[in-house]
């Protein structure tokens, strides 16, 4: 078979030979029992290339699908991280920090992708061996916070120092989210919501204000700065709904599905939030995606009924064209705001991504962490799948060695 790129595919009883005239190179594809995505058999019977450039391979043990137009890259294909579950990613001074759940942190040089350092046994006093990582937070170019299930570790990237913080004012506490606006760090922990002045170290607790509105401060797990008002924060979390919060005056408004506010959210469980360049807020929940116009209070809801691959939203990013990229528990989706349409990304439809493990780099590249490693790509290089009105024509069908009779309506099995 000659494919659309003029490659020559040759079938045999011992795999596939692919000759590329452009590269003057020969590739051999065979079954590999140690690779789950390899051919199911070396006995090749036929080939077919569809309109998306995907090669369908017939063997004596079923059909195999090979996507030669793969537009995504996978770090686990290049580096063994020891743990496939990637829980957090951040960029700092030309380096990419990748946190695995159980096997420490890996620091890569960007854009070369060279592994510079791994962090697991930090020193005699600090180790990640008996902990699992929850998230990474960048305070500024110098300080990075690592939250775990057993304390918080702060890294001074200039002096290469680290410090373990086990308690918060004498009580064991985990940090749910950390946001820095420059001089002030805003922290949501399992007990409190507070701010800390980086220059003086002074803490101010804001939990009482939240409690007045029947909001449990320990349930806040996301903090988003307003896109134009530096005094406004937007808070979200578990059983909280969306909270508009003034840094000095406290709660301004709460939006949730059983609040008195009429145009309420579909769910009180908020996983992530982001603003597009038009100032619209996009909210990821456990049961779908929400677009919220903060000027008119208009809410638009999107679920699997509208084209999402899954309703559990883990991360929301925007590319340079203002398209929305949404990672879910079952794949990556692209949403065209102007066309109001979703695109399911070929090759990633079954991926389970991790909560808040997506990042857009200054270069425009996007990186998403999943339970099966890291996926990274340039959105400009991603081509949406083509559509086709081709009809499927059913020929002969067999169940084992017995032919099944198909009359166009139902299968009739005869022995």
C-alpha positions, 0 to 999 in steps of 0.5 A: 500500500502507498499512503498519503505521504508516499510511504510504501507499506508491505505486509508479511507473516512476520510483521510490517515493512514501511519504506519512506522514499523521502527519508530513504529509510525502512521501519519494521513493525512487529508484535512486542509482548512487553508493549501493550500498544504494539501489533496484536499479531505479526501475520498481516493481511491488509491495510487501509488509510482513512481520511485522517491519515490513520492506518488500519491494519488487518491481522489474523488476530484482529484489527490494529489502528496506527495513528501516524499523525500523532501531534502529542509528545509524551515525557514517559517515552523519553525519561523514566520518572518511576511514577506515572501519576503526574500531580503538578507542573510549573515553570520557573526561570527556564526550568520545568518542575514535574511532581509525581505523586509518590516518586519525587520531583523532576526538573527539566531544562526548557526547551531542550527537555534535558533532565537536570535534577530529581528531588526525593531524598532532599537531605538528612532531615527532609525527605519525600520518601514517606509522603505523597505530593499534592501540588507545587506552587510558585510564590515568586521566581525564588521560592517554590512550595511543595504541599504533601500529605505530611507537611509543606516544603519550601524551596529557595531556588537561589540558595538551594535551601529547603525547609519543612513546615509540619504545623500551622500555629501548633495544629497539623494542617495541609495546604489546599491552595496557595496564591501569591500576588507579589507581596502577599501570599493567600493560603487555603488550608484544611483549617483556615483561609489566611494571608501572609506578608512576605516582607514581614511574615505577618499573618491575617486570618480571614476564616471568620468572614467566610463562616458568617456566610456558612462557608467552611474555610477548610473546603476552599481549594482554588484561588483565582485573581480577578482579571482586572480588579487587583483587590478581588479574588475568586474562591472555589472548592468542595461544597462552597460554590463560587465566592467573590471575595474582596481582599480587605472587605471579605465576601461580596457574593456567593454563587451556588446551586442552592443559594438564594441567588437566582442564576446559580451554578449547576454544582457547588463542587469547583475544581478549577477556574480561569479567565479568557481574554474577554474577561469571561470566567470558565469553571470546571466542576465535578459535573461539567464546564461553566462559562460565567459572565461576571458582568451580566451574571449570565451562566452557560453550562456544558456537559457530555451532552454538548460534546465533552468527553467527561464531566469531571473537569481537572484543568482549564487553559487558553491558547493564543487564539483564546480557544479553551483546552479542558482536561478531564477524567476521560480525555482532553477537549478543545473548545472553540469559543466562537463556534461554540463547539468541542473537539475531542483530541485523537489519541487522548480520548481515554487519558485520565488527567490529574486535578490542576496539573495543566500549565501553559508555558510562556512559549505557548506550549501546553503541558498536562499531567495524567495518571499515565505520564506527561503530555505536551504540545504546541496548540498551533500544531494541533490539527482538528480531525477531518469529518467524513460522510462515508458510509460503512458497508458490511460484507461477510461476517463470521463468528468464529468459523461460522458465517453470520447472515446479515439482512441489513437489519439484524444478524442471523447466526446459523450453524 
